[in-house]
Amino acid sequence: MGGRMSDVLGYLGMVFVFASFIMRNWLWLHVFNGIGTALLLIYALLSGNIVFAVVEGGVLALLLYKVYQDLSHPGERALRSEPG
């Protein structure tokens, strides 16, 4: 994979992360943010930036836990339309 393709993955990851900020449902916010974070993790690994990869891996693990919480307890936060 060349540098150009990894740059596209990085930009696409940023689009998903920023798009997640306009989501009004907690579950979709975490899903879009997780997709973007996964793409940024791939970008970090392809570019050889280990520190960025570790940070993105930690954020992705946290987001996966949040999605698990949202799906396992749907009445608490997942179905609420407004965060907070």
The first five atom37 places (N, CA, C, CB, O) and aatype in JSON, in Angstrom:
{
  "aatype": [12, 7, 7, 1, 12, 15, 3, 19, 10, 7, 18, 10, 7, 12, 19, 13, 19, 13, 0, 15, 13, 9, 12, 1, 2, 17, 10, 17, 10, 8, 19, 13, 2, 7, 9, 7, 16, 0, 10, 10, 10, 9, 18, 0, 10, 10, 15, 7, 2, 9, 19, 13, 0, 19, 19, 6, 7, 7, 19, 10, 0, 10, 10, 10, 18, 11, 19, 18, 5, 3, 10, 15, 8, 14, 7, 6, 1, 0, 10, 1, 15, 6, 14, 7],
  "atom_mask": [
    [1, 1, 1, 1, 1],
    [1, 1, 1, 0, 1],
    [1, 1, 1, 0, 1],
    [1, 1, 1, 1, 1],
    [1, 1, 1, 1, 1],
    [1, 1, 1, 1, 1],
    [1, 1, 1, 1, 1],
    [1, 1, 1, 1, 1],
    [1, 1, 1, 1, 1],
    [1, 1, 1, 0, 1],
    [1, 1, 1, 1, 1],
    [1, 1, 1, 1, 1],
    [1, 1, 1, 0, 1],
    [1, 1, 1, 1, 1],
    [1, 1, 1, 1, 1],
    [1, 1, 1, 1, 1],
    [1, 1, 1, 1, 1],
    [1, 1, 1, 1, 1],
    [1, 1, 1, 1, 1],
    [1, 1, 1, 1, 1],
    [1, 1, 1, 1, 1],
    [1, 1, 1, 1, 1],
    [1, 1, 1, 1, 1],
    [1, 1, 1, 1, 1],
    [1, 1, 1, 1, 1],
    [1, 1, 1, 1, 1],
    [1, 1, 1, 1, 1],
    [1, 1, 1, 1, 1],
    [1, 1, 1, 1, 1],
    [1, 1, 1, 1, 1],
    [1, 1, 1, 1, 1],
    [1, 1, 1, 1, 1],
    [1, 1, 1, 1, 1],
    [1, 1, 1, 0, 1],
    [1, 1, 1, 1, 1],
    [1, 1, 1, 0, 1],
    [1, 1, 1, 1, 1],
    [1, 1, 1, 1, 1],
    [1, 1, 1, 1, 1],
    [1, 1, 1, 1, 1],
    [1, 1, 1, 1, 1],
    [1, 1, 1, 1, 1],
    [1, 1, 1, 1, 1],
    [1, 1, 1, 1, 1],
    [1, 1, 1, 1, 1],
    [1, 1, 1, 1, 1],
    [1, 1, 1, 1, 1],
    [1, 1, 1, 0, 1],
    [1, 1, 1, 1, 1],
    [1, 1, 1, 1, 1],
    [1, 1, 1, 1, 1],
    [1, 1, 1, 1, 1],
    [1, 1, 1, 1, 1],
    [1, 1, 1, 1, 1],
    [1, 1, 1, 1, 1],
    [1, 1, 1, 1, 1],
    [1, 1, 1, 0, 1],
    [1, 1, 1, 0, 1],
    [1, 1, 1, 1, 1],
    [1, 1, 1, 1, 1],
    [1, 1, 1, 1, 1],
    [1, 1, 1, 1, 1],
    [1, 1, 1, 1, 1],
    [1, 1, 1, 1, 1],
    [1, 1, 1, 1, 1],
    [1, 1, 1, 1, 1],
    [1, 1, 1, 1, 1],
    [1, 1, 1, 1, 1],
    [1, 1, 1, 1, 1],
    [1, 1, 1, 1, 1],
    [1, 1, 1, 1, 1],
    [1, 1, 1, 1, 1],
    [1, 1, 1, 1, 1],
    [1, 1, 1, 1, 1],
    [1, 1, 1, 0, 1],
    [1, 1, 1, 1, 1],
    [1, 1, 1, 1, 1],
    [1, 1, 1, 1, 1],
    [1, 1, 1, 1, 1],
    [1, 1, 1, 1, 1],
    [1, 1, 1, 1, 1],
    [1, 1, 1, 1, 1],
    [1, 1, 1, 1, 1],
    [1, 1, 1, 0, 1]
  ],
  "atom_positions": [
    [[0.84, -1.17, 0.0], [0.0, 0.0, 0.0], [0.88, 1.23, 0.0], [-0.95, 0.0, 1.21], [1.77, 1.37, 0.84]],
    [[0.65, 2.11, -0.92], [1.45, 3.31, -1.01], [1.0, 4.38, -0.03], [0.0, 0.0, 0.0], [0.0, 4.22, 0.68]],
    [[1.76, 5.45, 0.0], [1.43, 6.55, 0.9], [0.11, 7.21, 0.55], [0.0, 0.0, 0.0], [-0.58, 7.71, 1.43]],
    [[-0.23, 7.23, -0.73], [-1.46, 7.89, -1.14], [-2.7, 7.18, -0.6], [-1.53, 7.98, -2.66], [-3.65, 7.83, -0.15]],
    [[-2.7, 5.85, -0.65], [-3.86, 5.1, -0.16], [-4.0, 5.24, 1.36], [-3.73, 3.62, -0.54], [-5.11, 5.34, 1.87]],
    [[-2.89, 5.25, 2.07], [-2.98, 5.41, 3.52], [-3.46, 6.81, 3.87], [-1.61, 5.14, 4.18], [-4.16, 6.99, 4.87]],
    [[-3.09, 7.81, 3.07], [-3.61, 9.16, 3.31], [-5.12, 9.21, 3.13], [-2.94, 10.16, 2.37], [-5.82, 9.88, 3.9]],
    [[-5.63, 8.5, 2.14], [-7.08, 8.45, 1.93], [-7.76, 7.81, 3.13], [-7.42, 7.66, 0.63], [-8.81, 8.27, 3.57]],
    [[-7.16, 6.74, 3.68], [-7.72, 6.11, 4.88], [-7.73, 7.08, 6.07], [-6.92, 4.84, 5.25], [-8.69, 7.13, 6.84]],
    [[-6.66, 7.86, 6.21], [-6.59, 8.84, 7.29], [-7.65, 9.91, 7.16], [0.0, 0.0, 0.0], [-8.31, 10.26, 8.14]],
    [[-7.82, 10.43, 5.95], [-8.85, 11.46, 5.74], [-10.25, 10.9, 5.93], [-8.72, 12.06, 4.34], [-11.11, 11.56, 6.51]],
    [[-10.48, 9.69, 5.45], [-11.8, 9.06, 5.62], [-12.08, 8.83, 7.1], [-11.87, 7.73, 4.84], [-13.21, 9.01, 7.56]],
    [[-11.05, 8.42, 7.85], [-11.21, 8.24, 9.29], [-11.59, 9.53, 9.99], [0.0, 0.0, 0.0], [-12.44, 9.55, 10.88]],
    [[-10.94, 10.63, 9.59], [-11.27, 11.93, 10.19], [-12.7, 12.35, 9.85], [-10.29, 13.02, 9.72], [-13.39, 12.93, 10.69]],
    [[-13.15, 12.04, 8.64], [-14.53, 12.38, 8.25], [-15.5, 11.63, 9.15], [-14.79, 12.03, 6.76], [-16.47, 12.22, 9.63]],
    [[-15.27, 10.34, 9.38], [-16.17, 9.57, 10.25], [-16.15, 10.1, 11.68], [-15.78, 8.08, 10.24], [-17.2, 10.21, 12.32]],
    [[-14.96, 10.42, 12.19], [-14.88, 10.94, 13.57], [-15.62, 12.26, 13.68], [-13.4, 11.11, 14.0], [-16.4, 12.46, 14.62]],
    [[-15.4, 13.18, 12.74], [-16.08, 14.47, 12.82], [-17.57, 14.33, 12.55], [-15.47, 15.45, 11.83], [-18.37, 15.07, 13.13]],
    [[-17.97, 13.41, 11.69], [-19.4, 13.18, 11.43], [-20.08, 12.63, 12.68], [-19.58, 12.2, 10.25], [-21.27, 12.88, 12.89]],
    [[-19.35, 11.9, 13.51], [-19.97, 11.35, 14.71], [-20.39, 12.44, 15.68], [-19.01, 10.39, 15.41], [-21.28, 12.23, 16.51]],
    [[-19.77, 13.6, 15.6], [-20.1, 14.68, 16.53], [-21.49, 15.25, 16.3], [-19.07, 15.78, 16.43], [-22.04, 15.89, 17.19]],
    [[-22.07, 15.04, 15.13], [-23.41, 15.57, 14.88], [-24.5, 14.54, 15.16], [-23.51, 16.04, 13.45], [-25.68, 14.84, 15.01]],
    [[-24.11, 13.32, 15.55], [-25.09, 12.28, 15.86], [-25.79, 12.62, 17.16], [-24.42, 10.89, 15.94], [-25.16, 13.03, 18.14]],
    [[-27.1, 12.43, 17.17], [-27.87, 12.74, 18.36], [-28.17, 11.49, 19.19], [-29.17, 13.42, 17.98], [-28.68, 11.59, 20.3]],
    [[-27.85, 10.32, 18.67], [-28.08, 9.07, 19.37], [-26.74, 8.53, 19.83], [-28.83, 8.03, 18.46], [-25.79, 8.46, 19.05]],
    [[-26.65, 8.16, 21.09], [-25.38, 7.7, 21.65], [-24.81, 6.52, 20.89], [-25.57, 7.33, 23.1], [-23.61, 6.48, 20.62]],
    [[-25.66, 5.55, 20.54], [-25.16, 4.36, 19.87], [-24.52, 4.71, 18.53], [-26.3, 3.36, 19.65], [-23.42, 4.24, 18.23]],
    [[-25.19, 5.54, 17.73], [-24.63, 5.92, 16.43], [-23.41, 6.79, 16.58], [-25.68, 6.64, 15.6], [-22.49, 6.72, 15.76]],
    [[-23.37, 7.61, 17.61], [-22.18, 8.41, 17.87], [-20.97, 7.5, 18.1], [-22.39, 9.33, 19.08], [-19.9, 7.71, 17.53]],
    [[-21.16, 6.48, 18.94], [-20.06, 5.57, 19.23], [-19.68, 4.72, 18.01], [-20.43, 4.66, 20.4], [-18.5, 4.44, 17.8]],
    [[-20.67, 4.31, 17.21], [-20.39, 3.5, 16.02], [-19.59, 4.3, 14.99], [-21.7, 2.98, 15.39], [-18.57, 3.82, 14.5]],
    [[-20.04, 5.51, 14.67], [-19.33, 6.33, 13.68], [-17.94, 6.7, 14.19], [-20.13, 7.6, 13.36], [-16.97, 6.68, 13.42]],
    [[-17.84, 7.03, 15.46], [-16.54, 7.36, 16.03], [-15.63, 6.14, 16.01], [-16.71, 7.89, 17.47], [-14.43, 6.28, 15.76]],
    [[-16.18, 4.96, 16.26], [-15.38, 3.74, 16.22], [-14.88, 3.41, 14.83], [0.0, 0.0, 0.0], [-13.74, 2.98, 14.67]],
    [[-15.72, 3.59, 13.81], [-15.28, 3.35, 12.44], [-14.16, 4.3, 12.07], [-16.46, 3.51, 11.45], [-13.15, 3.89, 11.5]],
    [[-14.33, 5.57, 12.41], [-13.28, 6.54, 12.13], [-12.0, 6.24, 12.87], [0.0, 0.0, 0.0], [-10.91, 6.38, 12.31]],
    [[-12.12, 5.84, 14.11], [-10.93, 5.51, 14.91], [-10.23, 4.28, 14.35], [-11.32, 5.27, 16.38], [-9.0, 4.22, 14.34]],
    [[-10.99, 3.28, 13.89], [-10.38, 2.1, 13.29], [-9.62, 2.46, 12.02], [-11.46, 1.04, 12.98], [-8.52, 1.95, 11.78]],
    [[-10.2, 3.34, 11.21], [-9.5, 3.77, 10.0], [-8.23, 4.56, 10.34], [-10.43, 4.63, 9.13], [-7.21, 4.41, 9.68]],
    [[-8.31, 5.39, 11.38], [-7.12, 6.13, 11.8], [-6.07, 5.2, 12.4], [-7.51, 7.21, 12.82], [-4.87, 5.46, 12.28]],
    [[-6.5, 4.12, 13.04], [-5.55, 3.14, 13.55], [-4.82, 2.45, 12.4], [-6.27, 2.09, 14.43], [-3.61, 2.27, 12.46]],
    [[-5.54, 2.09, 11.36], [-4.92, 1.49, 10.18], [-3.93, 2.48, 9.56], [-5.99, 1.05, 9.15], [-2.82, 2.11, 9.18]],
    [[-4.35, 3.73, 9.45], [-3.47, 4.77, 8.91], [-2.19, 4.88, 9.74], [-4.19, 6.13, 8.86], [-1.09, 4.97, 9.18]],
    [[-2.33, 4.88, 11.07], [-1.16, 5.0, 11.94], [-0.22, 3.81, 11.77], [-1.6, 5.13, 13.4], [1.0, 3.97, 11.77]],
    [[-0.8, 2.63, 11.64], [0.04, 1.44, 11.46], [0.76, 1.46, 10.12], [-0.8, 0.17, 11.58], [1.94, 1.11, 10.04]],
    [[0.06, 1.89, 9.07], [0.68, 1.94, 7.75], [1.76, 3.01, 7.66], [-0.38, 2.21, 6.69], [2.75, 2.85, 6.95]],
    [[1.57, 4.1, 8.4], [2.56, 5.17, 8.36], [3.72, 4.92, 9.34], [1.91, 6.5, 8.67], [4.71, 5.64, 9.31]],
    [[3.59, 3.9, 10.19], [4.66, 3.55, 11.11], [4.71, 4.39, 12.37], [0.0, 0.0, 0.0], [5.72, 4.39, 13.07]],
    [[3.65, 5.1, 12.66], [3.6, 5.95, 13.85], [3.05, 5.12, 15.01], [2.72, 7.23, 13.6], [1.84, 5.0, 15.18]],
    [[3.96, 4.56, 15.81], [3.57, 3.64, 16.87], [2.81, 4.34, 17.99], [4.81, 2.96, 17.44], [1.84, 3.79, 18.51]],
    [[3.22, 5.54, 18.36], [2.55, 6.27, 19.44], [1.1, 6.56, 19.05], [3.3, 7.59, 19.77], [0.18, 6.34, 19.85]],
    [[0.89, 7.04, 17.84], [-0.46, 7.32, 17.35], [-1.28, 6.03, 17.29], [-0.4, 7.99, 15.96], [-2.47, 6.04, 17.6]],
    [[-0.65, 4.93, 16.89], [-1.35, 3.64, 16.82], [-1.79, 3.17, 18.2], [-0.46, 2.59, 16.16], [-2.9, 2.65, 18.35]],
    [[-0.94, 3.34, 19.2], [-1.29, 2.93, 20.56], [-2.45, 3.77, 21.09], [-0.07, 3.05, 21.5], [-3.38, 3.24, 21.7]],
    [[-2.4, 5.09, 20.85], [-3.47, 5.97, 21.3], [-4.79, 5.6, 20.62], [-3.12, 7.45, 21.01], [-5.82, 5.49, 21.28]],
    [[-4.76, 5.42, 19.3], [-5.97, 5.08, 18.57], [-6.49, 3.7, 18.97], [-5.71, 5.12, 17.07], [-7.71, 3.5, 19.03]],
    [[-5.61, 2.76, 19.25], [-6.03, 1.44, 19.72], [-6.74, 1.53, 21.06], [0.0, 0.0, 0.0], [-7.74, 0.83, 21.27]],
    [[-6.24, 2.37, 21.96], [-6.9, 2.57, 23.25], [-8.26, 3.22, 23.1], [0.0, 0.0, 0.0], [-9.21, 2.83, 23.78]],
    [[-8.35, 4.21, 22.22], [-9.64, 4.88, 21.99], [-10.62, 3.89, 21.38], [-9.47, 6.12, 21.07], [-11.8, 3.88, 21.74]],
    [[-10.15, 3.07, 20.45], [-11.03, 2.08, 19.82], [-11.53, 1.07, 20.84], [-10.29, 1.37, 18.68], [-12.7, 0.69, 20.8]],
    [[-10.68, 0.63, 21.76], [-11.1, -0.3, 22.8], [-12.16, 0.34, 23.69], [-9.9, -0.74, 23.66], [-13.14, -0.32, 24.04]],
    [[-11.99, 1.6, 24.05], [-12.99, 2.31, 24.85], [-14.31, 2.42, 24.1], [-12.47, 3.7, 25.24], [-15.38, 2.22, 24.69]],
    [[-14.25, 2.74, 22.81], [-15.49, 2.88, 22.03], [-16.2, 1.55, 21.87], [-15.18, 3.48, 20.66], [-17.43, 1.51, 21.9]],
    [[-15.45, 0.46, 21.7], [-16.08, -0.85, 21.63], [-16.78, -1.2, 22.93], [-15.04, -1.92, 21.29], [-17.86, -1.79, 22.92]],
    [[-16.18, -0.83, 24.05], [-16.81, -1.04, 25.35], [-18.09, -0.21, 25.47], [-15.84, -0.69, 26.49], [-19.1, -0.69, 26.0]],
    [[-18.04, 1.03, 24.98], [-19.23, 1.89, 25.04], [-20.37, 1.32, 24.18], [-18.89, 3.33, 24.59], [-21.53, 1.35, 24.59]],
    [[-20.04, 0.81, 22.99], [-21.06, 0.2, 22.13], [-21.63, -1.04, 22.82], [-20.47, -0.18, 20.75], [-22.84, -1.26, 22.79]],
    [[-20.77, -1.84, 23.44], [-21.24, -3.0, 24.19], [-22.21, -2.58, 25.3], [-20.05, -3.78, 24.79], [-23.25, -3.2, 25.49]],
    [[-21.86, -1.52, 26.04], [-22.75, -1.03, 27.1], [-24.07, -0.56, 26.53], [-22.08, 0.11, 27.87], [-25.13, -0.85, 27.09]],
    [[-24.02, 0.17, 25.42], [-25.24, 0.67, 24.8], [-26.15, -0.46, 24.36], [-24.91, 1.56, 23.62], [-27.37, -0.37, 24.5]],
    [[-25.57, -1.53, 23.83], [-26.39, -2.64, 23.34], [-26.86, -3.56, 24.46], [-25.61, -3.44, 22.33], [-27.92, -4.17, 24.35]],
    [[-26.08, -3.67, 25.53], [-26.48, -4.57, 26.61], [-27.48, -3.92, 27.57], [-25.25, -5.02, 27.38], [-28.21, -4.63, 28.27]],
    [[-27.53, -2.6, 27.62], [-28.48, -1.87, 28.46], [-29.2, -0.82, 27.61], [-27.77, -1.21, 29.68], [-28.96, 0.37, 27.78]],
    [[-30.07, -1.25, 26.71], [-30.65, -0.3, 25.76], [-31.57, 0.74, 26.39], [-31.42, -1.04, 24.72], [-31.75, 1.81, 25.8]],
    [[-32.14, 0.49, 27.52], [-33.06, 1.44, 28.11], [-32.39, 2.61, 28.79], [0.0, 0.0, 0.0], [-33.03, 3.64, 29.04]],
    [[-31.1, 2.48, 29.11], [-30.44, 3.52, 29.88], [-29.99, 4.7, 29.04], [-29.27, 2.95, 30.6], [-30.33, 5.85, 29.34]],
    [[-29.2, 4.43, 27.98], [-28.65, 5.54, 27.21], [-28.8, 5.36, 25.7], [-27.21, 5.73, 27.54], [-28.89, 6.34, 24.97]],
    [[-28.81, 4.13, 25.23], [-28.73, 3.88, 23.79], [-29.92, 4.45, 23.03], [-28.64, 2.39, 23.54], [-29.76, 4.91, 21.9]],
    [[-31.1, 4.42, 23.62], [-32.27, 4.87, 22.9], [-32.59, 6.35, 23.13], [-33.45, 4.04, 23.29], [-33.5, 6.89, 22.51]],
    [[-31.85, 6.98, 24.0], [-32.05, 8.4, 24.25], [-31.57, 9.19, 23.05], [-31.32, 8.84, 25.53], [-30.49, 8.9, 22.51]],
    [[-32.33, 10.17, 22.62], [-31.96, 10.87, 21.39], [-30.91, 11.95, 21.62], [-33.19, 11.48, 20.76], [-30.22, 12.32, 20.68]],
    [[-30.78, 12.46, 22.82], [-29.82, 13.55, 23.06], [-28.73, 13.08, 24.02], [-30.53, 14.79, 23.64], [-29.04, 12.55, 25.08]],
    [[-27.47, 13.26, 23.67], [-26.4, 12.91, 24.6], [-26.44, 13.83, 25.81], [-25.01, 12.99, 23.91], [-26.78, 15.01, 25.71]],
    [[-26.1, 13.25, 26.96], [-25.99, 14.07, 28.16], [-27.16, 14.04, 28.96], [0.0, 0.0, 0.0], [-27.21, 14.69, 30.01]]
  ]
}
